[in-house]
Amino acid sequence: MTGFARAVGQDGRCTWAWEAKSVNGRGLDLRCRVPPGFDVLEAEARQAVGRRMQRGNIQLSLTVQWGAGQTRYRINRDLLADLLRVTRELGGAVGAPTPRLEGLLTVRGVVEIEDEAESEPLIASRLKALQRALDEVLDGLVAARLAEGQRLKDVLAAQLGEMDRLAGAAGAMAPSQPAAIKERLRLQVAELLAAAPALSEERLAQEAALLAARADIREELDRLAAHIAQALELIDGGGAVGRRLDFLCQELNREANTLCSKANDLELTRIGMAFKVVVEQFREQVQNIE
């Protein structure tokens, strides 16, 4: 969800620039900054962002620079005349030199800034131009985010492919689990009851069947396959799928944990741990997806 875009414009009085930045975020958080006098654009910006994006931390700013013709200066002649009169009256009394004109002009209020009045049509025209520039910068930001999403699509597909491979490797080991459990049980019983008669084959088979049922991973493998297929459909379908992929990450991790807890074989444990690593890598990349 990272991206950057900029849109500029101008009219006869000023130039402006919109800048938009986006970084990862679980929800949509917009921080908008506009100069005084352009507050009406902030509400429009929030609506425009909400129509285009559903996730990410967005920073949107507008800067406006006015041309030299926008500001005029006026001399407050009454104040200046009062200052001249007072300096003449007091100059002889204190023996100070008469102030120079450039010094009097620095006194606050002598020189006043007078903004040039603008017509309503000019203000309305500028507002529409700023709104068009706002649409331009947001469309540019969306395009930048989409470009990043296209690059991430291949990464996510490769990670899902690795999950599918690991799930297949675990599935290939599933048929051998009952026999391995039975043999492990036989060895454990032999060690514990070395001095006593061995358990009957029937009792041993019952215990092995119970352990095998508890260690059966086929249900987890079926759910993993379904989650992987759904994730592939989401990234192929496009759109705002980040939150749904977030949820699938939780489900994939849950099944991987169960797979590890049921593992009765070192190799199966290794596969489960490798699966969890890939799921975590997948989850980190999903944070970049809207």
Long-range contacts (C-beta under 8 A, 24 or more apart in sequence): 1-25, 1-55, 1-56, 1-145, 1-148, 1-242, 1-288, 1-289, 1-290, 2-144, 2-145, 2-148, 2-288, 3-141, 3-142, 3-143, 3-144, 3-145, 3-147, 3-148, 4-141, 4-144, 5-137, 5-138, 5-139, 5-140, 5-141, 5-143, 5-144, 6-137, 6-140, 7-133, 7-134, 7-136, 7-137, 7-140, 8-133, 9-129, 9-130, 9-132, 9-133, 11-122, 11-125, 11-126, 11-129, 12-67, 13-66, 13-67, 13-69, 13-70, 13-118, 13-122, 13-126, 14-64, 14-65, 14-66, 14-67, 14-70, 14-126, 15-64, 15-65, 15-67, 16-62, 16-63, 16-64, 16-65, 16-130, 16-133, 17-62, 17-63, 18-60, 18-61, 18-62, 18-130, 18-133, 18-134, 18-136, 18-137, 19-59, 19-60, 19-61, 19-63, 19-137, 20-58, 20-59, 20-60, 20-137, 20-138, 20-140, 20-141, 21-58, 21-59, 21-60, 21-141, 22-53, 22-56, 22-57, 22-58, 22-59, 22-141, 22-144, 22-145, 23-56, 23-57, 24-56, 24-57, 24-287, 24-288, 25-55, 25-56, 25-57, 26-55, 26-287, 27-55, 28-53, 28-54, 28-55, 28-56, 28-58, 29-56, 29-57, 29-58, 30-58, 30-60, 31-57, 31-58, 31-59, 31-60, 32-60, 32-61, 33-60, 33-61, 33-62, 34-61, 34-62, 35-62, 35-63, 35-64, 38-62, 38-64, 38-130, 40-127, 41-127, 41-130, 41-131, 41-134, 44-131, 44-134, 45-134, 48-134, 48-135, 48-138, 49-138, 52-138, 52-139, 52-141, 52-142, 53-141, 53-142, 53-145, 53-290, 54-240, 54-242, 54-290, 55-240, 55-242, 55-243, 55-289, 55-290, 56-145, 56-290, 58-141, 60-137, 60-138, 62-130, 69-116, 70-115, 70-116, 71-113, 71-114, 71-115, 71-116, 72-113, 72-114, 72-115, 72-116, 73-111, 73-112, 73-113, 73-114, 74-111, 74-112, 74-113, 74-114, 75-105, 75-110, 75-111, 75-112, 76-109, 76-110, 76-111, 76-112, 79-107, 79-109, 79-110, 80-104, 80-105, 80-110, 83-107, 83-110, 145-290, 148-288, 149-288, 149-289, 149-290, 152-285, 152-288, 152-289, 153-235, 155-285, 156-231, 156-235, 156-282, 156-285, 156-286, 156-289, 157-232, 157-235, 159-278, 159-281, 159-282, 159-285, 160-228, 160-231, 160-232, 160-235, 160-282, 162-278, 163-224, 163-228, 163-252, 163-275, 163-278, 163-279, 163-282, 164-225, 164-228, 166-271, 166-274, 166-275, 166-278, 167-221, 167-224, 167-225, 167-228, 167-275, 169-271, 170-217, 170-221, 170-259, 170-268, 170-271, 170-272, 170-275, 171-218, 171-221, 173-265, 173-267, 173-268, 173-271, 174-216, 174-217, 174-218, 174-221, 177-212, 177-215, 177-216, 177-217, 177-264, 177-265, 177-268, 178-208, 178-209, 178-212, 180-264, 180-265, 181-208, 181-211, 181-212, 181-215, 181-264, 182-208, 182-212, 184-264, 185-211, 211-264, 214-262, 215-262, 215-263, 215-264, 216-262, 217-258, 217-259, 217-262, 217-263, 217-268, 220-255, 220-258, 220-259, 220-262, 221-259, 223-251, 223-255, 224-252, 224-255, 224-256, 224-259, 224-275, 227-251, 227-252, 227-255, 228-252, 240-290, 241-289, 241-290, 242-286, 242-287, 242-289, 242-290, 245-286, 245-289, 246-283, 246-286, 249-279, 249-282, 249-283, 249-286, 252-279, 252-282, 253-279, 253-280, 253-283
